[in-house]
Every structure is written in C-alpha cells, then in structure tokens.
Amino acid sequence: MQLSFRQRLICWLAYLLIWVLHRSYRYRWYGLHHYEQARAGSSKSNPVIACWHQNALASALCNEGRRLTIIVSQSFDGEVISSVVKRFGIETARGSSTRGGLEALRSILKYSKNGWEAGITVDGPNGPPHVVKPGVIAIASLSSSAIVPLAAIGYRTWAFAKSWDKFRLPKPFSPILCVFGAPIEVPRKLDAGAQEIFLQRLHDALNDLESQVAAWRSAEVLPPAEHKGLRRL
C-alpha cells in the first residue's frame, strides 16, 4: 500500500504512543508451563497463540522480540498496526476473512514452517465479539501446531465502549497480566462436526482465562507471577 505523508505520520505517531505505553507497563506471566508444553509437544512447528481481539494490543506487546507473525487486515487500519508491530520485531500476514484471507493463510503457514509462531485474534477483525472463527483451527491443523490460549489484560485499563469488541487499552504503568491456558492439540484432518468441537473448546478456554483475570483484578493482591519483565523467557 502506497501511503501519503499524512498516513505515514499517523503510523509514526501511533508507534511513539505505543512505545511510551509499552515501556511504562509491568508484565507479569502466568501459565508459562502451558506454553512450554505446546512447544515440547511438536517438533514440526511452534504454537499458535490465540486471543480475543479486544486484548490484541497487550497480546502483541508481551511478545516483543519473539518470532511471531500476526494476521492484520489489508485496510489502512491494518497498515498502521503492521507499521507499529514490525518495530517491535513482529511480522504480519496481510488479509482477513473478507479480503486477502487465502494469501494471509499461505503467508502465515510459510512463516510457521520457518519456525515462527502465529498470533491470531480469533474473533477479528470485525466480530462478532468472543465468537471463534474457523481460521485458527485451520492454521493449527495445517501446520501441525498446538493452539495456546492467551489472555493479556491490563490490571487497570480503558475499554472503548463504542468499538465492536470493547477494545482494551491498558493504562500507563499498569501491570499486564499475561496468562496462558492449556494447549489444544488439533489433528490434521477434521470434519465439520469435529471443527465445531475445537471451536467451542477454544471459546471456553479463552473465556475461562477472562474470568480468571477478572477475579485477580477484583482482588487487592495479585498472585505471585512466574516471570516479570518487558519480555518473557
């Protein structure tokens, strides 16, 4: 996409804002053994990290510097996202369920074969919210990867009530609670009935993590983190 000066300026300002916020956050990781279990269970490919779209920002930032590829749309909004995350070492596959989806699938599978993890906002880019779309199951099946649910949520956060997903922006200096769920192994061949089972399993796993984080946010003291810092181990 050829960008105008104004559009390039928007991308640069977006990066500066996110960089400042990122450096103020305090990341706390939980359930790292689930992630390591997924890595150990497959010699062919790295895990597929799955999250809800409303948690996309924190989910990307907590993976800074890792070999991660995410799917973003071919719109200008997607261009802004791509411009920002690449400065954090994250690659992008451009496409969505409405445009360029096949190209994005091919791209992310190519990255997976070369040792990159895939990051998928499973109800994006346009919702409905908290409804898992089939793409993540297809990617996991075709790449022989396990799906690892992730909830990365700010302890203190702003929620954009008018956005379709009530997008969450963690407030400056907030702890970011990054919680991995148990990996979901997807077989190579699935019929429609089996696919629905895995869609429901992932939906339930992500909502369970949401409930867990919500309980922690309502408590006065956070549980001890397995790891702290800008980057996870």
N, C-alpha and C positions, 0 to 999 in steps of 0.2 A: 504494500500500500504506500503510495506517494503522499507524504504529509506536507501540509503547509507550515509556514513559520509558526503560526498560532497553535497548530496542533502539536508541533514539536515542543513548543514552550509549555503546553499543558502537560505533556509527558514528563518533561524535566521537573516541573514544579510538583507533579504527583510523586515523583521519585524522592525529591527532597523532603516532602512532608512525611512519606512513609519511612524514610531513613531516620529522620529525627524521632518519630514514634518508636520505631524498632529499637533504637539504641536506649530508649527510656524503659522498655519493657523488661520484666524479670521472668524468664521462662522456667517453668517447673514441669518435669516429666514424670509420668506415672505409666505403669504397664509396659515398660521397655522390654520385658521378657516376652511379651506377645509379639513384638516386632522382631526380636531375635529368633523366636520360634519360627516365624514365617520365613526368615532368611535361611535358617538351617534346614527347613523342610523342602527346599527346592534348589537343585544345583543348576537349573537351566535359566532361571530368571529371578529378578528381585521383586519384592512385594508391590502390590497395587494399593496405594494409600487412598482411602475413601473418606469423604467428609461431606457434611451438608454445606450448601452454597453460602449460607449466612455466616459460616465460620471460615470462609475461603482465605481472608487476609491473614489471620493468625496462623492458619494451617500452612500457608506458603512461607511465612516469615520464620516459623520454627524449623523449617527445613533449609535455611540458608546454607549455601555452600555444598549441599549434598547433590548427588547425581539424580536429579528429579526432573521429570517432564510433566507439564500440566496441559490440559486442553483449554484453550480460550477461543472465543468466537472470532469471526473474520470482520467484525464491526470495528468502529473507531474505539469504542469502549474496550474491546479486546486488544486493540493496538496499544492503548495506554497500559493495560495490565501486562502485556508482553514486554513493553519497554521497561516497566518497573522491575518485574521479577527477574529479567535477564541480568540486571545489575546486582542481583543477589545470588547469581550463579544457577538460576533455574531456567531450563529451556521450555519452549512452548510448541505445541502442535496446534495449528490453527484450524478451527472448524467447530461445528455444533450439530445438533440434531436437525436443524433447519437448513444449514448451508455448510458445505465442505466437510460433512461428517465422515465420509469414506476416506478422504485424504488425511484427516486427523487420526483416524484409526490406524491407517497404514504407517503414518509417521510415528505414532506412539509405540506401535509394535516393533518398529525398526530400532527405536531408542532402547526398548526393553531387551532386545536381542544383544545389544551392545552394553548391557549391564546397568542401564538406568532404571530407576523406579518410576512408576506412573502415579500421578496425583489426579484424582477425579472428584469434582464436585457432583455428586451423584444425582442431585435434583436440578442441576443447572442446564442451560443458562437462564431459562425462563419459567421454571417450575412445572407443575405445582410444587409448593414447598413441602419438604420431607416426604417426597414420593420418589423412590429409587427408579431411575430409568435403566433399560436393559444394557446400555453401552458398557458399563463397568463389568458386568458379568461376562460379556463377550470378550473384553480385553483380557480379563483374568483367565478365561478358558483358552483363548488362542495363544497366550503367552506362557501358559502353564505356571501362572503366578498365584500366590495366595492373596486374598484381599484382607487388608488390615484396617479396621475402622479406626478413625481418629476424631476426637473432639478437642479442638484447640480454642479455648474460650477465655476471654479476659475476666479476671475476678471483678473488675469494675469496667463497665462497657456502655457505650451508646448503641442503641438499636434504632435503625431508621424505619419508623413505623409505616411510612408510605411506600417503601420498597416491597416488591412482591415476596421477598424472603425475610423481611425484617433484619436486614444486613447488620452485622455486629462490628463496631469499631472499638477496640479496646482503648480505654482512656490512658493518657500518658502516665508512665510509672506504675501501671497496673501489673500485677502478676498475671502471667498467661498460663493457664492450666492445660497442659498437653497430655491427653490420656489416650493410650492405645487400647483397643479391645482385642479379644481373642481372634486369631486369624481364621478366615473362612476359605477352605480349600474347594476350588471349583473344578470339576472334571472336564476333560477335553470335549466330550460330546454331550449335549443337553437337548432334551425335547422341551416343548413349551411348558409342560407341567413342572419339570424339574427346574426350569429357569424361574418360574414363579416362586418356588420354594426358596431359592437362593436370594431372590429379590426381597422376600419377606424376612429372611434371616438377617440380611444386611440392614434393612429398615429397623428391625427390632434392636440390633446391636448398637446402631448409632443413637437411637432414642434412649437406650439404657445408659449410654455414656453421657447423654444430655442430662438425664435425671441424676446421675452420679455427680456431675459437676455442679448442677443446681443445688444439690444438698450441701456440697462443700462451700459454695458461695454464700449460702444462708447461715453457715456456721461461723463462729467467731474466730476459730483457729483452723488453718489449713493442715491437712495431714502431711507428714514428712515426705518430701519429694525424693525420688530415686536419683535424680540428677538435676542440677541447676546450672544456668548459664545461657549465653546467647545461642550456643549450638549444643545439640545433643551429641552423645558419644557415637 
